[in-house]
Amino acid sequence: MGWQRWWRWLLVAGAAGLPPAVAAPSNVDGSDVRARFLPAAACEIRERLRIVGARPNGPHRFVIVEARRIGQAYVQCLFVKDGGLLCEVSSGFYGRPQDRMEVTPSVAAILSGAGFSTDGSRGNFQRMRPTDDVPAQIEEAAQVLAVILHDLYGARTLDDLKYQVADAPRLANARLCGGISRAASGGAEIARR
């Protein structure tokens, strides 16, 4: 799908009151891969955020999700001590200079549509949300991060994702929900639990 059609979807989504990053069309890549990937990835992210969010306040309340095929391609969320959920998209700031993400108009549209800053000159792209309604914030963060992983970093299956959960290494490779995995033939298949 061309960017002109994608922009039309952004306008329609905005008019409908939906966050553009979540309401974008399901066949962006010409198939239903996006429509299958987003709910599966959001579920995996959401479950990890729920586990971490249930811990008492402290420094070990974060989840990092990395797109395996690209260096400096990760999203992360941290439950901050004073309340709030700080989520970031890697800008490449902490990597090598050649790893820095160029904020083109299409990248800016994806980031800002998901509520992230578009200035990576001092760190990662960020968004902060209060946690007065923790379940709703976790759900929204999971959906938005799944969109970023697909639209910005090119993740297409759950096998494309790698997780880091503070003090919970068993969650790094666990499947907490049904999801999309690679079929032996190289295509995608839905794994159900």
TORDO-194155 format. One line per field, with one value per residue (C-alpha): residue in one letter; y negated, z negated, x negated; residue number from 1. Coordinates in Angstrom, 1 decimal. Each point is the difference from the previous one (the first is absolute). Example, Ala and Ser with C-alpha at 12.3 -4.5 7.8 and 13.67 -1.06 7.14 Angstrom:
BEGIN
code: c(A_S)
north: c(4.5_-3.4)
up: c(-7.8_0.7)
east: c(-12.3_-1.4)
pos: c(1_2)
//
This chain:
BEGIN
code: c(M_G_W_Q_R_W_W_R_W_L_L_V_A_G_A_A_G_L_P_P_A_V_A_A_P_S_N_V_D_G_S_D_V_R_A_R_F_L_P_A_A_A_C_E_I_R_E_R_L_R_I_V_G_A_R_P_N_G_P_H_R_F_V_I_V_E_A_R_R_I_G_Q_A_Y_V_Q_C_L_F_V_K_D_G_G_L_L_C_E_V_S_S_G_F_Y_G_R_P_Q_D_R_M_E_V_T_P_S_V_A_A_I_L_S_G_A_G_F_S_T_D_G_S_R_G_N_F_Q_R_M_R_P_T_D_D_V_P_A_Q_I_E_E_A_A_Q_V_L_A_V_I_L_H_D_L_Y_G_A_R_T_L_D_D_L_K_Y_Q_V_A_D_A_P_R_L_A_N_A_R_L_C_G_G_I_S_R_A_A_S_G_G_A_E_I_A_R_R)
north: c(0.0_-3.4_-2.8_-2.0_2.6_0.4_-3.7_0.3_2.7_-2.3_-2.7_2.5_1.4_-3.5_-0.9_3.2_-0.9_3.0_-0.3_0.0_2.6_2.5_-0.8_0.3_2.5_3.7_0.7_-2.6_2.6_1.3_3.0_0.8_0.3_-3.2_0.9_3.3_-1.4_-3.0_1.9_2.8_-2.3_-2.3_2.9_1.2_-3.6_-0.5_3.1_-0.9_-3.5_1.4_2.2_-2.8_-2.5_2.2_-0.2_-2.5_-3.3_0.3_-0.1_3.4_-0.8_-0.1_1.9_-0.3_1.5_0.1_0.7_2.7_-0.8_-3.7_-1.5_-2.7_0.9_0.3_-1.4_0.0_-1.0_-0.8_-0.4_-3.0_-0.3_-3.1_1.5_0.1_2.1_-1.3_1.7_-0.6_0.9_0.3_-3.0_1.5_-2.7_2.5_2.0_-0.9_-3.2_2.0_1.7_-3.2_0.0_-2.7_-1.6_-0.2_-1.2_3.6_0.9_-3.2_1.0_3.4_-1.3_-3.0_2.1_2.3_-2.9_0.0_-3.0_-0.3_-1.5_2.6_-2.5_0.6_3.6_2.2_-1.0_-0.1_-0.1_-0.2_1.0_-0.2_3.4_-1.0_2.7_2.6_2.6_-2.5_-1.5_3.5_0.9_-3.2_0.3_3.6_-0.9_-3.0_1.8_2.8_-2.6_-1.5_3.4_0.8_-3.3_-1.5_3.1_2.5_2.8_2.4_3.0_0.6_1.7_-3.4_-1.2_0.4_-1.0_-1.1_-0.1_-1.2_2.8_2.5_1.7_2.8_-2.6_-0.8_2.9_1.1_-0.2_-1.4_-0.2_1.7_-1.7_0.0_2.1_1.1_3.1_2.6_-1.2_-3.6_-1.4_-1.1_2.1_-0.7_1.8_0.4_0.8)
up: c(0.0_0.9_-2.5_1.6_-0.8_-3.5_-0.6_1.0_-2.7_-2.5_0.8_-0.2_-3.3_-1.4_1.0_-1.7_-3.2_0.2_-0.6_3.6_-0.8_-1.2_2.6_3.1_2.6_-0.5_3.4_0.0_1.5_2.6_-2.1_-3.3_-1.8_-1.9_-1.0_-1.5_-1.5_-1.9_-2.4_-0.5_-0.8_-2.1_-2.1_-0.7_-0.9_-2.1_-2.1_-0.8_-0.9_-2.3_-1.8_-0.4_-1.0_-2.8_-1.8_-2.8_0.9_0.7_2.7_1.6_1.7_3.7_3.2_3.1_3.4_2.7_3.7_0.5_3.5_-0.5_-2.4_-2.3_0.9_-3.3_-2.0_-3.8_-2.8_-3.6_-2.9_-1.7_-3.8_-0.3_2.1_3.8_2.9_2.0_3.4_2.5_3.6_0.8_1.8_0.4_-2.3_-2.3_2.9_2.7_2.0_3.1_-2.2_-0.5_1.4_2.6_-0.8_3.5_0.4_0.0_-3.1_-1.7_0.9_-1.5_-3.2_-0.5_0.9_-2.9_-2.4_0.0_0.2_3.3_-1.4_-0.5_-0.4_-3.8_-0.3_1.1_1.3_-3.1_-1.2_-3.6_-1.3_-3.5_-1.5_-1.8_2.2_0.3_2.0_2.6_0.2_0.4_2.7_2.0_-0.4_1.2_3.1_0.8_-0.4_2.2_2.7_-0.3_0.2_3.2_1.7_-0.9_-0.6_2.4_-2.5_1.6_-2.3_-3.7_0.9_1.1_-3.6_-3.0_-3.5_-3.1_-3.2_-3.2_-2.4_2.1_2.6_0.5_1.6_2.7_2.2_-1.4_2.0_-2.2_2.6_3.3_2.8_3.5_0.5_3.1_1.8_1.2_3.6_-0.9_-0.1_-3.1_-2.0_-3.1_-3.1_-2.4_-3.7)
east: c(0.0_-1.4_-0.5_2.8_2.5_-1.5_0.4_3.7_0.4_-1.6_2.5_2.9_-1.3_-0.4_3.5_1.2_-1.8_-2.3_-3.8_-1.4_-2.7_2.6_2.6_-2.3_1.2_-0.6_-1.5_-2.8_-2.4_2.5_1.1_1.6_-3.4_0.5_3.5_-1.3_-3.3_1.4_2.4_-2.5_-2.9_2.2_1.1_-3.6_-1.0_3.1_-0.5_-3.6_1.0_2.7_-2.5_-2.5_2.7_1.2_-3.3_-0.6_-1.6_-3.7_-2.6_0.9_3.3_-0.8_0.5_-2.1_1.1_-2.6_0.4_-2.6_-1.2_-1.0_-2.5_1.3_3.6_1.9_2.9_0.2_2.2_-0.8_2.4_-1.5_-0.2_2.2_2.7_0.2_-1.0_-2.9_-0.4_-2.8_-0.8_-3.7_-1.3_-3.5_-1.3_-1.8_-1.5_-2.5_0.6_1.0_2.7_1.9_3.4_0.7_3.4_1.4_3.6_1.3_-2.0_1.3_3.6_-0.4_-1.6_2.3_3.0_-0.9_-0.5_-3.8_-2.3_-1.9_-3.2_-2.7_-2.8_-0.4_1.3_2.7_3.5_2.2_3.5_1.2_3.4_1.4_0.9_3.2_1.7_-2.7_1.8_1.1_-3.5_-1.6_2.5_-0.6_-3.8_0.0_2.1_-2.2_-3.2_1.2_0.7_-3.5_-1.6_1.9_0.1_-3.3_-2.3_1.6_0.9_2.4_0.2_-0.5_-3.3_-1.2_0.2_-2.3_1.1_-1.9_2.0_-1.8_-0.7_2.0_-2.3_2.6_2.3_-2.6_1.0_3.3_3.2_2.6_2.7_0.8_-1.9_-1.5_-3.1_-1.9_1.3_-2.5_0.8_-1.2_3.6_1.8_2.3_2.2_-1.1_2.9_0.1)
pos: c(1_2_3_4_5_6_7_8_9_10_11_12_13_14_15_16_17_18_19_20_21_22_23_24_25_26_27_28_29_30_31_32_33_34_35_36_37_38_39_40_41_42_43_44_45_46_47_48_49_50_51_52_53_54_55_56_57_58_59_60_61_62_63_64_65_66_67_68_69_70_71_72_73_74_75_76_77_78_79_80_81_82_83_84_85_86_87_88_89_90_91_92_93_94_95_96_97_98_99_100_101_102_103_104_105_106_107_108_109_110_111_112_113_114_115_116_117_118_119_120_121_122_123_124_125_126_127_128_129_130_131_132_133_134_135_136_137_138_139_140_141_142_143_144_145_146_147_148_149_150_151_152_153_154_155_156_157_158_159_160_161_162_163_164_165_166_167_168_169_170_171_172_173_174_175_176_177_178_179_180_181_182_183_184_185_186_187_188_189_190_191_192_193)
//
